[in-house]
């Protein structure tokens, strides 16, 4: 079955300002070698045998195109879809690429958010998706470290407090697989909305139709680089240690 990838890299990165005033958010330098965040994502896809990649671009699109070209030097084939003027939202970016013929011929579409670093086993993800015949497979982490302290209150009394505890929640990591049978629902999800979102509008619609949405749990390293605080806390040596296999 044909598997292709779409990487969301068109946003202005408002949570990464002022850094994103000078870089497209997926092009911020990462690790001790200061390579673009998006390069690690492209290399991860290629490493897992996903060679047909479409970059969904918008803000500072030419920065991305100039750096990656046709993808040849990374061992992949890269195409580009420019977000429509005056329209926003991850689901809209995806539908725009579909309507533009950039994703033709896929059976499984890996959608990857361009501000997340992972060691995700994409081969295993796609294999499970196909094996279960899922409409959508969401990549999840089993535990979530809260970014703030959490207090338990009874009446007028704080009875317990934990600083940034790890909570037993299944949280999305920033990747999913979509089967070709869901293309119609993607179009429905964007209809009549100003900024249609994949997770907010599309995935619930798949569930409403009674189609199978499966979990795939990530076991390795993952890090959301989407805010200035997160970027500043990212250890460059940790990046190189965890993602060295991509070289």
C-alpha positions in Angstrom: 0.0 0.0 0.0 1.2 3.5 -0.9 2.3 5.7 2.1 3.0 9.4 1.7 3.6 12.1 4.2 2.4 15.7 4.8 4.3 17.9 7.2 2.5 21.0 8.6 5.0 23.8 8.4 3.0 26.9 7.4 2.2 28.6 10.6 3.6 31.9 11.8 4.8 30.4 15.1 3.4 33.2 17.3 4.3 31.2 20.4 7.9 31.2 19.3 8.2 34.9 19.0 10.5 36.8 18.7 12.5 33.9 17.2 9.9 33.3 14.6 10.3 36.9 13.4 13.5 35.8 11.8 12.9 32.0 11.2 10.0 30.0 9.9 9.1 28.1 13.1 10.1 24.7 11.6 13.5 26.2 10.5 14.7 27.2 14.0 18.2 25.8 14.6 18.2 22.6 16.8 21.0 20.6 18.4 24.7 21.3 18.8 25.0 21.4 15.0 22.2 23.9 14.7 20.3 22.2 11.9 16.7 23.2 11.2 14.1 21.4 13.2 12.4 20.4 9.9 15.5 18.6 8.7 15.2 16.1 11.6 11.6 15.5 10.6 12.5 15.0 6.9 15.3 12.6 7.9 13.0 10.7 10.2 10.5 10.1 7.4 13.2 9.0 5.0 14.8 6.7 7.6 11.5 5.0 8.0 11.1 4.5 4.2 8.6 7.3 3.6 10.1 8.9 0.6 7.2 11.0 -0.8 6.8 14.1 1.3 4.7 17.2 0.8 5.6 20.2 2.9 2.5 22.3 3.7 3.9 25.8 3.7 2.7 29.4 4.3 4.7 31.9 6.3 8.3 32.3 5.0 7.6 29.4 2.6 10.6 30.3 0.4 13.0 29.8 3.3 11.9 26.1 3.4 11.9 25.6 -0.3 15.4 27.1 -0.7 16.8 24.8 2.0 15.2 21.5 1.0 14.7 21.8 -2.7 13.5 18.6 -4.3 14.7 16.6 -1.3 17.4 14.8 -3.2 20.2 15.4 -0.8 18.1 13.9 2.0 17.2 10.8 -0.1 13.5 11.7 -0.4 11.2 13.4 -2.9 9.8 16.7 -1.6 6.8 18.7 -3.0 5.3 21.9 -1.8 1.8 23.1 -1.1 1.3 26.7 -0.3 -1.5 27.5 2.1 -4.3 29.5 0.4 -4.2 33.2 1.0 -6.5 34.4 3.9 -7.2 30.9 5.1 -5.7 29.1 8.0 -6.0 25.9 10.0 -4.2 22.5 9.8 -7.2 20.8 8.1 -7.4 23.6 5.5 -3.7 23.2 4.7 -4.2 19.4 4.2 -7.3 19.8 2.0 -5.6 22.5 0.0 -2.8 20.0 -0.8 -5.3 17.3 -1.7 -7.2 19.6 -4.0 -3.9 20.7 -5.6 -3.1 17.1 -6.5 0.0 17.0 -4.3 -1.0 13.8 -2.4 -2.5 11.7 -5.2 -2.3 8.0 -5.0 -1.9 7.5 -1.2 -3.5 4.7 0.7 -2.1 5.9 4.0 -1.1 9.5 4.7 1.2 10.2 7.6 0.5 13.8 8.9 3.3 15.2 11.0 3.3 18.4 12.9 6.4 20.4 12.1 7.2 21.7 15.6 7.7 18.2 17.2 10.9 16.2 17.5 10.5 12.5 18.0 12.2 9.1 17.5 8.8 7.8 16.4 8.8 4.3 14.8 6.9 5.4 11.7 7.2 1.9 10.1 5.5 0.4 13.1 2.9 3.1 13.1 1.9 2.5 9.5 2.1 -1.3 9.9 -0.3 -1.2 12.9 -2.6 1.2 11.0 -2.9 -1.2 8.1 -3.1 -4.3 10.2 -6.1 -2.9 12.2 -7.6 -1.3 9.1 -8.0 1.9 11.0 -9.5 5.0 9.5 -7.2 7.1 11.6 -4.4 6.2 14.0 -3.3 8.8 16.6 0.2 8.8 18.0 -0.1 9.2 21.8 2.1 9.3 24.8 0.9 7.4 27.9 1.8 10.0 30.4 1.8 13.8 30.5 4.0 16.0 32.6 1.9 19.0 33.6 3.7 22.3 32.8 2.4 23.8 36.1 1.8 22.7 39.7 -1.5 21.2 40.5 -3.4 21.6 43.8 -6.3 19.5 45.1 -8.7 21.6 47.0 -11.5 20.6 49.4 -13.7 23.5 50.4 -11.4 26.3 51.5 -8.4 24.1 52.1 -5.6 22.9 49.9 -5.2 19.2 50.8 -2.4 18.2 48.4 0.0 19.8 45.9 2.3 18.4 43.3 4.7 20.5 41.2 4.5 19.6 37.5 3.3 16.0 38.2 3.2 13.3 35.6 -0.5 12.5 35.0 -2.0 9.2 33.7 -3.3 10.8 30.5 -3.1 9.7 26.8 -1.9 12.9 25.1 -1.3 13.5 21.4 2.3 13.8 20.2 1.8 15.6 16.9 1.5 12.8 14.3 -1.3 10.7 12.9 -2.1 8.4 9.9 -5.2 9.0 7.8 -6.6 6.4 5.4 -7.7 7.5 1.9 -11.3 6.6 2.9 -11.3 9.7 5.1 -10.7 12.3 2.3 -14.4 13.1 2.1 -14.6 13.8 5.9 -11.6 16.1 5.6 -13.5 18.2 3.1 -16.6 18.1 5.4 -14.4 19.3 8.4 -13.3 22.4 6.6 -16.7 23.4 5.2 -17.9 26.7 6.7 -15.1 27.1 9.2 -12.6 29.9 9.3 -9.7 27.9 10.7 -10.5 24.2 10.6 -8.2 22.0 12.7 -7.3 18.4 12.2 -7.6 17.4 15.9 -10.5 19.7 16.8 -12.7 19.2 13.8 -11.6 16.3 11.7 -10.9 13.5 14.2 -14.2 14.0 16.1 -16.0 13.8 12.8 -14.4 10.4 12.1 -15.5 9.2 15.5 -19.0 10.5 15.0 -19.2 8.3 11.9 -18.3 5.3 13.9 -15.1 4.7 12.0 -12.1 3.2 13.8 -9.6 5.6 15.4 -6.7 3.6 16.9 -4.0 4.6 19.4 -0.3 4.1 18.7 1.9 4.7 21.7 5.3 6.3 21.3 8.0 4.7 23.4 11.0 6.9 22.7 12.0 10.5 22.8 9.6 13.3 21.9 9.6 17.0 22.5 7.3 19.8 21.5 9.4 22.8 20.4 6.4 25.0 19.8 7.0 27.7 22.4 9.9 30.0 23.2 10.2 28.5 26.7 10.3 25.0 25.3 12.9 26.0 22.7 15.2 27.6 25.3 15.0 24.6 27.5 15.8 22.1 24.7 19.2 20.5 25.4 21.2 20.4 22.2 23.3 17.4 23.3 20.1 15.6 24.2 18.9 16.1 20.6 22.1 14.8 19.1 22.1 11.8 21.5 18.5 10.8 20.7 18.5 11.5 17.0 22.0 10.4 16.1 20.6 7.4 14.2 19.2 9.8 11.5 22.7 10.5 10.3 
